[in-house]
């Protein structure tokens, strides 16, 4: 037993190349000795020692061969693993770049939609206000017109020229007030129309700026994505 342990210890203390050569030599001896009946259950102590030694040597040789195969395949496996990891990292970077560039492009449209929605809300409020003004003016003018119409029948019964002249002046003032209220409403609508023309010019200018900004960001997005794809392809290769 001591001799077997000493032999095994001496194998492990050799250099890797010497240990491999000794292991191969021991393997050949073990194969040769396998032709003879050996068993750890044998009654002969020397035979049991020899069987145990053969088994240890076979196990050492098998582990050495497996280690060689593993060392040969390991660089290739590592290279495949690095490539897979690089592909995953590249996809993540490209997704982030796409998201940021798309957000930069769509933000122009979102801002334009926000401005347009605000303009439509204000325009609807002004339209309702104009409609309310028209309805109020029509109701007021209708009442004043009815009062003027009723006074004409009374004027027909007057015989005194001076009194008729005074009543005619009152009718004239009433008609002038009706016309003036309509003129005021017409003036308000004309000013709003002028404001609308100015707003239209500003809207055209703003839309032109938005289009230029959108084209600029789309061009930047294309260049940035192209550069990112080239860099990631080089990293993967």
trRosetta pair geometry for C-beta under 8 A, 3 or more apart (Angstrom, degrees):
i j d omega theta_ij theta_ji phi_ij phi_ji
1 4 5.7 -54 -149 34 32 110
1 5 6.4 28 155 -16 66 105
1 49 6.3 -127 -74 -112 55 117
2 5 5.7 -54 -146 39 33 109
2 6 6.0 34 154 -21 66 108
3 6 5.6 -54 -144 38 30 112
3 7 6.3 34 154 -23 64 105
3 49 7.9 52 67 173 100 144
4 7 5.7 -54 -149 34 30 112
4 8 6.5 28 154 -17 65 105
4 49 5.4 -148 -47 -171 138 102
4 52 6.8 40 -171 91 160 110
4 53 5.1 -126 -136 -80 113 109
5 8 5.7 -55 -148 37 32 109
5 9 6.2 32 153 -19 66 107
6 9 5.7 -54 -145 38 31 112
6 10 6.3 33 155 -21 64 106
7 10 5.8 -54 -149 34 29 111
7 11 6.7 34 151 -23 61 102
7 53 7.1 19 79 -136 139 124
8 11 5.6 -52 -156 28 34 114
8 12 6.7 27 152 -15 66 105
8 53 7.8 -142 -58 -130 102 83
8 56 6.2 -42 -103 140 127 148
9 12 5.9 -57 -150 37 34 107
9 13 6.4 27 155 -17 67 110
10 13 5.9 -60 -146 37 33 108
10 14 7.0 46 154 -38 63 96
11 14 6.1 -47 -161 9 34 114
11 19 5.9 97 176 -137 72 87
11 22 5.6 -156 -125 110 91 138
11 23 6.9 98 -165 -70 125 79
11 26 7.6 -13 -105 -30 141 151
11 60 7.3 13 136 -171 145 167
12 19 7.1 52 -114 -123 25 131
14 18 4.0 -115 170 96 121 114
14 19 4.3 160 80 -65 108 78
14 22 6.3 107 32 6 166 140
15 18 4.6 82 53 16 83 104
15 19 6.5 -152 86 -12 35 89
16 19 5.6 -54 -139 36 26 111
16 20 6.3 28 158 -22 62 104
17 20 5.8 -53 -151 33 30 111
17 21 6.5 28 152 -17 63 105
18 21 5.7 -55 -149 38 34 110
18 22 6.1 31 154 -16 68 107
19 22 5.8 -55 -146 41 31 109
19 23 6.1 34 153 -24 65 107
20 23 5.6 -53 -146 35 30 112
20 24 6.4 30 155 -19 64 103
20 64 6.2 158 -116 -172 84 144
21 24 5.8 -54 -151 35 31 109
21 25 6.4 30 151 -17 64 106
22 25 5.5 -54 -147 38 34 111
22 26 6.1 34 153 -20 67 105
23 26 5.6 -53 -146 38 32 111
23 27 6.2 38 151 -26 64 103
23 57 6.8 172 -148 -161 69 82
23 60 5.4 -128 -131 118 119 112
23 61 5.0 163 162 -86 108 79
23 64 5.8 102 115 -6 164 160
24 27 5.4 -49 -148 30 33 115
24 28 6.7 34 152 -18 64 99
24 61 7.0 115 -86 -121 46 116
25 28 5.8 -51 -154 33 34 110
25 29 6.6 32 149 -15 65 104
26 29 5.5 -54 -150 39 36 111
26 30 6.1 39 150 -24 68 104
26 57 4.1 -127 139 -150 122 136
26 60 7.7 20 82 67 139 127
26 61 7.3 -159 80 -52 97 116
27 30 5.4 -52 -146 35 32 112
27 31 6.4 33 153 -19 65 102
27 57 6.1 -165 -76 146 55 107
27 58 6.7 106 -121 -99 82 57
27 61 4.4 71 -79 -80 126 161
28 31 5.8 -51 -148 34 32 109
28 32 6.4 32 152 -18 63 105
29 32 5.6 -56 -151 38 33 112
29 33 6.1 26 153 -16 68 109
29 54 8.0 -131 109 -107 83 88
29 57 7.7 -21 68 126 99 168
30 33 5.7 -57 -143 41 32 106
30 34 6.3 44 152 -36 64 99
30 53 8.0 -148 -97 115 102 77
30 54 4.2 137 -136 -145 100 87
30 57 5.0 -171 -53 85 139 128
30 58 5.6 -158 141 -57 160 90
31 34 5.6 -43 -150 18 32 117
31 35 8.0 44 151 -26 54 87
32 35 6.4 -43 -177 10 40 110
33 36 5.8 -53 -169 35 56 106
33 38 6.5 27 150 -25 100 144
33 50 6.6 -132 -178 166 147 116
33 54 5.7 -133 83 -90 129 135
34 38 7.3 -88 -116 27 44 116
34 54 6.8 152 -68 -177 82 147
38 42 7.1 -82 -161 -17 46 141
38 47 5.8 -161 -133 -176 77 89
38 50 5.9 -105 -135 100 135 103
38 51 4.0 175 155 -85 109 98
38 54 6.6 87 97 20 157 147
39 42 4.7 123 69 -37 87 91
39 47 7.3 17 47 140 58 113
39 48 7.5 -31 100 -100 49 68
39 51 5.8 -87 51 -105 1 164
40 48 5.3 76 -142 -146 49 86
40 51 5.0 -145 -61 101 65 133
40 52 5.9 83 -102 -64 107 86
40 55 7.8 -18 -52 -13 120 145
41 48 7.7 150 6 -105 11 105
42 47 4.5 -47 91 99 150 128
42 48 5.5 -158 58 -62 90 81
42 51 7.1 135 12 -13 117 143
44 47 3.8 64 86 11 113 114
44 48 6.7 174 90 -14 59 82
45 48 5.7 -55 -149 35 34 111
45 49 6.4 34 154 -19 67 105
46 49 5.7 -53 -148 36 33 112
46 50 6.2 32 154 -18 66 106
47 50 5.7 -54 -147 38 32 112
47 51 6.3 34 154 -20 65 105
48 51 5.7 -52 -146 35 32 111
48 52 6.3 30 155 -17 65 106
49 52 5.8 -56 -148 38 30 109
49 53 6.2 30 153 -20 65 108
50 53 5.6 -54 -145 36 31 112
50 54 6.4 34 155 -21 65 103
51 54 5.8 -51 -149 33 31 111
51 55 6.5 31 153 -19 63 105
52 55 5.7 -54 -150 36 32 112
52 56 6.4 31 153 -18 66 105
53 56 5.8 -54 -148 36 32 110
53 57 6.3 30 155 -18 66 107
54 57 5.8 -57 -147 38 30 109
54 58 6.3 31 155 -20 65 106
55 58 5.8 -54 -147 36 30 111
55 59 6.4 30 154 -19 63 107
56 59 5.7 -56 -150 37 31 111
56 60 6.3 32 152 -21 65 106
57 60 5.6 -52 -147 35 33 112
57 61 6.3 31 155 -18 66 105
58 61 5.8 -55 -147 37 31 109
58 62 6.2 32 154 -21 65 108
59 62 5.7 -53 -146 36 30 113
59 63 6.4 29 156 -17 64 105
60 63 5.9 -56 -150 37 29 108
60 64 6.3 31 152 -21 64 108
61 64 5.6 -55 -149 35 32 114
61 65 6.4 29 155 -17 66 104
62 65 6.0 -56 -149 37 30 107
62 66 6.3 29 154 -17 64 108
63 66 5.7 -56 -146 39 32 111
63 67 6.2 36 154 -23 66 105
64 67 5.7 -53 -149 33 30 113
64 68 6.7 32 151 -21 62 102
65 68 5.6 -50 -151 31 35 113
65 69 6.6 33 152 -16 65 103
66 69 5.8 -54 -150 37 34 110
66 70 6.2 35 152 -20 66 108
67 70 5.6 -55 -146 38 31 113
67 71 6.2 31 155 -20 66 106
68 71 5.8 -56 -146 36 30 108
68 72 6.4 29 155 -20 64 106
69 72 5.8 -56 -149 35 31 110
69 73 6.3 13 160 -5 67 111
70 73 6.2 -65 -143 46 28 99
70 74 5.8 43 157 -46 66 106
71 74 5.6 -39 -137 13 28 121
72 75 7.9 -64 178 22 28 96
73 76 5.8 -66 -163 45 51 110
73 77 5.9 48 146 -23 82 110
74 77 5.7 -59 -145 39 33 110
74 78 6.1 33 158 -21 68 106
75 78 5.6 -55 -146 37 31 112
75 79 6.3 34 155 -22 65 104
76 79 5.6 -52 -149 33 32 112
76 80 6.5 31 153 -17 65 104
77 80 5.7 -53 -150 37 33 111
77 81 6.2 34 152 -20 66 107
78 81 5.6 -55 -147 37 32 113
78 82 6.3 33 154 -20 66 104
79 82 5.8 -52 -147 35 30 110
79 83 6.4 31 154 -19 63 106
80 83 5.7 -56 -150 36 31 112
80 84 6.4 31 154 -18 65 105
81 84 5.8 -54 -149 36 31 110
81 85 6.3 29 154 -16 65 107
82 85 5.7 -57 -147 40 31 110
82 86 6.1 32 154 -21 66 108
83 86 5.6 -54 -145 37 30 111
83 87 6.3 34 154 -21 64 103
83 236 6.5 69 -150 -163 80 75
84 87 5.7 -52 -150 33 31 112
84 88 6.5 30 152 -17 63 105
85 88 5.7 -54 -150 37 33 111
85 89 6.3 31 153 -17 66 106
86 89 5.6 -53 -144 40 32 110
86 90 6.1 35 155 -22 65 106
86 235 5.6 -163 -168 135 120 97
86 236 5.2 164 121 -104 122 61
87 90 5.7 -54 -146 36 29 112
87 91 6.4 31 155 -20 63 104
87 236 5.9 64 -78 -118 72 118
88 91 5.9 -54 -150 33 30 111
88 92 6.6 30 152 -19 63 105
89 92 5.7 -55 -152 35 34 112
89 93 6.4 31 153 -17 67 106
89 235 8.0 -86 88 130 116 142
90 93 5.7 -56 -148 38 33 110
90 94 6.1 31 156 -18 67 108
90 232 3.7 113 -144 -161 116 121
90 235 6.4 169 -79 76 115 124
90 236 6.1 -37 -29 -56 156 108
91 94 5.8 -56 -144 39 30 110
91 95 6.2 33 156 -21 64 106
92 95 5.8 -54 -149 34 28 112
92 96 6.6 28 153 -17 63 105
93 96 5.8 -56 -151 36 32 110
93 97 6.3 30 152 -18 66 106
93 228 6.8 -161 132 -168 106 115
93 232 6.4 -180 73 -85 127 125
94 97 5.6 -53 -146 38 34 111
94 98 6.2 36 155 -20 66 105
94 225 7.7 70 -149 -143 86 83
94 228 6.0 146 -104 136 73 125
94 229 7.0 61 -111 -84 120 69
94 232 6.4 -44 -54 -26 108 166
95 98 5.7 -52 -146 36 30 111
95 99 6.3 31 155 -20 64 106
96 99 5.8 -54 -147 36 30 111
96 100 6.3 25 158 -15 65 107
97 100 6.0 -57 -146 39 29 106
97 101 6.1 20 161 -11 66 111
97 224 6.3 -162 -171 138 115 108
97 225 6.2 149 131 -98 124 69
97 228 4.9 -27 -71 -91 178 173
98 101 6.1 -63 -143 43 26 104
98 102 5.9 23 161 -18 66 112
98 225 6.9 60 -85 -105 72 117
99 102 6.0 -58 -142 39 24 108
99 103 6.2 25 158 -19 62 109
100 103 5.8 -56 -149 36 28 111
100 104 6.5 30 153 -21 63 105
101 104 5.5 -51 -149 33 35 113
101 105 6.5 30 153 -16 66 104
101 217 7.7 160 -166 170 74 90
101 220 7.4 -161 -135 107 104 85
101 221 3.8 122 -180 -126 124 97
101 224 5.9 -178 -84 72 133 133
101 225 6.5 -88 17 -50 168 102
102 105 5.8 -56 -149 38 34 108
102 106 5.9 21 158 -10 70 112
102 221 7.4 93 -64 -136 45 141
103 106 6.0 -58 -134 46 29 102
103 107 6.0 43 160 -38 63 103
104 107 5.9 -44 -147 17 25 117
104 217 5.2 -158 132 -161 102 126
104 220 7.6 -64 114 86 146 123
104 221 6.9 -178 70 -72 117 106
105 108 6.5 -53 -176 19 38 108
105 109 7.6 22 141 -4 66 104
105 214 6.7 73 -156 -149 77 74
105 217 4.9 174 -93 120 67 121
105 218 5.8 74 -117 -76 123 70
105 221 5.9 -20 -49 -42 121 150
106 109 5.5 -54 -157 41 52 110
106 110 5.9 54 146 -25 77 104
107 110 5.4 -52 -142 38 35 114
107 111 6.2 37 157 -20 66 104
108 111 6.0 -56 -150 36 27 108
108 112 6.4 25 153 -16 63 108
108 210 5.7 142 178 -162 105 86
108 213 5.4 175 -117 107 134 111
108 214 4.7 -167 104 -82 159 85
108 217 6.5 -176 -25 23 133 148
109 112 5.6 -55 -146 39 33 111
109 113 6.2 34 154 -20 67 105
109 214 7.3 69 -52 -105 80 126
110 113 5.7 -53 -147 37 30 111
110 114 6.3 34 152 -23 63 105
111 114 5.6 -51 -148 33 32 114
111 115 6.5 31 154 -17 65 103
111 210 7.7 -162 86 -120 104 115
112 115 5.8 -53 -149 37 32 109
112 116 6.2 30 153 -17 66 109
112 207 7.4 81 -140 -111 125 69
112 210 5.1 72 -80 -145 126 157
113 116 5.6 -57 -144 40 31 111
113 117 6.2 34 156 -21 66 105
114 117 5.9 -53 -147 35 28 110
114 118 6.5 28 154 -17 62 106
115 118 5.8 -57 -152 37 31 111
115 119 6.4 32 151 -20 66 106
115 206 7.3 -119 134 151 161 147
116 119 5.6 -52 -147 35 33 113
116 120 6.4 33 154 -19 65 104
117 120 5.8 -54 -147 36 32 110
117 121 6.4 34 154 -21 64 104
118 121 5.7 -53 -148 34 32 112
118 122 6.4 29 155 -14 65 106
119 122 5.8 -58 -150 40 32 109
119 123 6.1 31 153 -20 67 109
119 199 7.7 148 -144 177 120 128
119 203 7.5 66 -120 -99 166 124
120 123 5.5 -53 -141 38 32 113
120 124 6.3 35 157 -21 64 103
121 124 5.9 -53 -150 34 29 111
121 125 6.6 29 152 -18 62 105
122 125 5.7 -55 -150 36 33 111
122 126 6.4 31 153 -16 67 105
123 126 5.7 -54 -147 39 33 109
123 127 6.2 37 153 -23 65 105
124 127 5.5 -51 -145 34 32 114
124 128 6.5 32 155 -17 64 103
125 128 5.9 -54 -151 36 31 110
125 129 6.4 33 150 -20 63 106
126 129 5.4 -54 -147 37 35 114
126 130 6.3 36 154 -19 67 102
126 192 7.0 159 178 -149 129 132
127 130 5.8 -51 -148 35 32 110
127 131 6.4 34 152 -19 64 106
128 131 5.6 -53 -147 37 32 114
128 132 6.3 35 153 -20 64 105
129 132 5.7 -53 -148 36 31 112
129 133 6.4 33 152 -20 64 104
130 133 5.5 -52 -148 35 34 112
130 134 6.4 35 153 -19 66 103
130 189 7.0 86 -138 -100 119 93
130 192 7.3 -129 -83 68 125 175
131 134 5.7 -52 -149 35 32 112
131 135 6.4 30 154 -17 65 106
132 135 5.8 -55 -147 37 32 110
132 136 6.2 31 155 -18 66 107
133 136 5.8 -55 -145 38 30 110
133 137 6.1 27 158 -16 66 109
133 185 6.1 162 150 -131 114 106
133 188 7.1 -98 169 93 164 152
134 137 5.9 -57 -143 40 27 108
134 138 6.1 27 158 -20 64 109
134 185 7.3 115 -92 -170 58 140
135 138 5.8 -55 -145 36 28 110
135 139 6.4 27 156 -18 63 106
136 139 5.9 -58 -150 36 29 108
136 140 6.2 24 156 -14 66 109
137 140 5.8 -56 -143 41 31 108
137 141 5.9 26 160 -15 67 111
137 181 6.0 171 -142 147 98 108
137 182 6.8 119 176 -95 129 60
137 185 5.1 -2 -85 -64 164 152
138 141 5.9 -56 -139 42 26 108
138 142 6.1 34 157 -27 62 108
139 142 5.7 -53 -148 31 27 115
139 143 6.8 25 155 -16 61 103
140 143 6.0 -58 -156 34 31 108
140 144 6.4 24 152 -13 66 109
140 181 6.5 -116 104 171 129 161
141 144 5.6 -57 -145 42 35 110
141 145 5.9 38 156 -22 69 107
141 178 5.4 98 -135 -151 87 96
141 181 6.4 -165 -74 86 97 133
141 182 6.8 53 -91 -60 143 100
142 145 5.8 -53 -143 36 28 111
142 146 6.4 30 155 -21 62 105
143 146 5.7 -54 -151 34 30 112
143 147 6.6 30 152 -19 64 104
144 147 5.7 -52 -150 34 34 111
144 148 6.5 33 152 -18 66 104
144 174 6.3 -178 -175 -178 100 95
144 177 6.8 -131 -155 96 150 107
144 178 4.9 -178 111 -84 138 105
145 148 5.7 -53 -148 36 33 110
145 149 6.3 34 153 -20 65 106
145 178 6.5 93 -65 -125 78 152
146 149 5.7 -53 -147 36 31 112
146 150 6.4 32 154 -20 64 105
147 150 5.8 -55 -150 34 31 110
147 151 6.6 33 153 -22 64 105
147 174 6.8 -125 98 -162 110 145
148 151 5.8 -56 -152 31 33 112
148 152 7.2 43 151 -31 63 96
148 171 6.1 104 -145 -147 92 85
148 174 5.1 175 -85 117 104 133
148 175 6.3 92 -123 -69 152 80
148 178 7.5 -62 -25 -27 144 144
149 152 6.0 -44 -161 14 36 114
150 153 6.5 -51 -169 26 42 109
150 154 7.3 34 143 -11 67 107
151 154 5.5 -58 -155 40 46 112
151 155 6.1 49 149 -26 75 104
151 167 7.2 -171 175 -180 113 106
151 170 7.6 -126 -171 104 156 110
151 171 5.8 -169 105 -92 137 103
151 174 7.7 120 21 30 153 161
152 155 5.6 -52 -146 33 34 114
152 156 6.8 43 154 -28 63 99
152 171 7.5 86 -75 -122 73 144
153 156 5.9 -48 -158 22 33 115
153 157 7.6 26 149 -15 59 103
154 157 6.1 -61 -165 31 40 109
154 158 7.4 48 143 -32 67 98
154 167 7.6 -133 106 -163 102 147
155 158 5.6 -42 -157 12 46 117
155 164 6.5 97 -163 -140 89 82
155 167 5.3 180 -105 122 101 137
155 168 7.0 98 -142 -70 141 73
155 171 7.2 -21 -57 -44 150 142
158 163 5.4 -142 -163 105 127 110
158 164 4.6 162 110 -81 131 87
158 167 6.4 171 -26 19 164 150
159 164 7.9 -147 76 -45 6 118
160 163 4.1 61 82 18 112 111
160 164 6.4 175 86 -15 55 86
161 164 5.6 -58 -143 38 29 112
161 165 6.2 33 156 -24 66 104
162 165 5.7 -52 -150 32 30 113
162 166 6.7 30 153 -18 63 104
163 166 5.8 -52 -151 34 34 112
163 167 6.5 30 153 -15 66 106
164 167 5.8 -57 -148 39 32 109
164 168 6.2 36 152 -22 65 108
165 168 5.6 -55 -147 35 30 113
165 169 6.6 34 153 -22 63 102
166 169 5.7 -52 -153 31 32 113
166 170 6.7 33 149 -18 63 103
167 170 5.5 -50 -152 34 38 114
167 171 6.5 40 149 -19 66 102
168 171 5.5 -49 -148 35 35 113
168 172 6.4 41 149 -23 64 102
169 172 5.5 -50 -149 33 34 115
169 173 6.6 35 152 -19 64 102
170 173 5.8 -51 -150 34 33 111
170 174 6.5 34 151 -19 64 105
171 174 5.6 -53 -149 36 33 113
171 175 6.4 31 153 -17 66 105
172 175 5.8 -55 -148 38 31 108
172 176 6.2 33 153 -21 65 107
173 176 5.5 -53 -145 37 31 113
173 177 6.4 34 155 -22 64 103
174 177 5.8 -52 -150 32 31 112
174 178 6.7 32 151 -19 63 103
175 178 5.6 -52 -152 33 35 112
175 179 6.4 31 152 -15 67 106
176 179 5.8 -56 -147 40 32 109
176 180 6.1 36 153 -24 67 108
177 180 5.6 -52 -142 35 30 114
177 181 6.6 34 157 -21 63 102
178 181 6.1 -54 -154 31 29 110
178 182 6.8 24 151 -13 62 106
179 182 5.7 -59 -155 39 35 110
179 183 6.2 37 149 -22 69 106
180 183 5.4 -52 -145 36 34 113
180 184 6.4 40 154 -23 65 100
181 184 5.7 -47 -150 30 32 113
181 185 6.7 30 151 -15 62 104
182 185 5.7 -55 -152 37 36 110
182 186 6.3 37 150 -20 67 105
183 186 5.5 -52 -145 37 34 113
183 187 6.3 38 153 -22 65 104
184 187 5.7 -54 -150 34 30 113
184 188 6.6 33 151 -20 63 103
185 188 5.7 -50 -151 32 34 113
185 189 6.5 31 153 -16 65 105
186 189 5.8 -57 -150 38 33 110
186 190 6.3 34 152 -21 66 106
187 190 5.6 -53 -145 36 32 112
187 191 6.5 32 156 -18 65 103
188 191 5.9 -55 -150 36 30 109
188 192 6.5 28 152 -16 64 107
189 192 5.6 -54 -147 39 34 111
189 193 6.3 40 151 -24 65 104
190 193 5.5 -49 -147 32 33 115
190 194 6.6 35 153 -19 63 102
191 194 5.7 -52 -151 35 34 112
191 195 6.5 36 149 -19 65 104
192 195 5.4 -51 -148 37 35 115
192 196 6.3 41 150 -24 65 102
193 196 5.5 -49 -149 32 33 114
193 197 6.7 37 150 -21 63 99
194 197 5.7 -48 -153 30 35 112
194 198 6.7 32 150 -14 64 103
195 198 5.7 -56 -152 38 34 110
195 199 6.2 35 150 -19 67 106
196 199 5.5 -53 -144 38 33 112
196 200 6.3 40 153 -26 64 102
197 200 5.6 -51 -151 30 31 114
197 201 6.8 31 152 -17 63 101
198 201 5.8 -51 -153 33 35 110
198 202 6.5 31 151 -14 66 105
199 202 5.6 -55 -147 40 35 110
199 203 6.1 39 153 -25 67 105
200 203 5.6 -52 -146 34 30 113
200 204 6.6 33 154 -20 63 102
201 204 5.9 -52 -152 33 31 111
201 205 6.6 29 151 -16 64 106
202 205 5.6 -56 -150 38 34 112
202 206 6.1 34 153 -19 68 107
203 206 5.6 -54 -144 39 31 111
203 207 6.2 32 156 -19 65 106
204 207 5.8 -55 -146 37 29 110
204 208 6.5 32 154 -20 62 105
205 208 5.8 -54 -152 34 31 113
205 209 6.6 30 152 -16 64 104
206 209 5.7 -53 -150 37 34 111
206 210 6.3 36 151 -21 66 105
207 210 5.5 -51 -146 35 35 114
207 211 6.4 36 154 -21 65 102
208 211 5.8 -52 -148 34 32 111
208 212 6.5 30 154 -16 64 105
209 212 5.8 -54 -149 38 33 110
209 213 6.2 31 154 -17 66 108
210 213 5.7 -56 -146 40 31 110
210 214 6.1 34 154 -22 65 107
211 214 5.6 -53 -145 36 31 113
211 215 6.4 30 156 -17 64 104
212 215 5.9 -54 -147 37 30 109
212 216 6.3 32 154 -20 63 108
213 216 5.6 -54 -147 36 31 114
213 217 6.3 26 157 -15 66 106
214 217 6.0 -58 -147 39 29 105
214 218 6.3 30 155 -19 65 108
215 218 5.7 -54 -144 37 31 112
215 219 6.4 32 155 -19 64 105
216 219 5.8 -55 -151 35 29 111
216 220 6.4 27 152 -16 64 106
217 220 5.5 -52 -145 39 36 112
217 221 6.2 43 152 -25 66 103
218 221 5.5 -50 -146 33 32 115
218 222 6.5 34 154 -20 63 102
219 222 5.8 -51 -150 33 32 111
219 223 6.5 26 155 -13 65 107
220 223 5.9 -58 -147 41 32 107
220 224 6.0 29 158 -18 67 111
221 224 5.9 -58 -142 39 26 108
221 225 6.2 21 161 -14 64 110
222 225 6.1 -60 -146 40 25 105
222 226 6.2 25 157 -20 63 110
223 226 5.7 -56 -145 37 29 112
223 227 6.3 27 158 -16 65 107
224 227 5.9 -56 -148 39 29 109
224 228 6.2 29 154 -20 65 109
225 228 5.5 -55 -143 38 32 112
225 229 6.2 34 157 -21 66 104
226 229 5.9 -53 -147 35 28 109
226 230 6.5 27 155 -17 62 106
227 230 5.8 -56 -149 36 31 111
227 231 6.4 29 155 -17 65 107
228 231 5.8 -56 -148 37 31 110
228 232 6.3 24 158 -14 66 109
229 232 6.0 -60 -144 41 29 106
229 233 6.2 31 157 -21 65 107
230 233 5.8 -54 -146 35 29 111
230 234 6.5 28 156 -16 63 106
231 234 5.9 -57 -152 37 30 109
231 235 6.4 30 151 -19 65 107
232 235 5.4 -51 -146 37 36 114
232 236 6.3 36 154 -20 67 103
233 236 5.8 -53 -146 35 32 109
233 237 6.3 28 156 -15 65 106
234 237 5.8 -55 -143 40 31 107
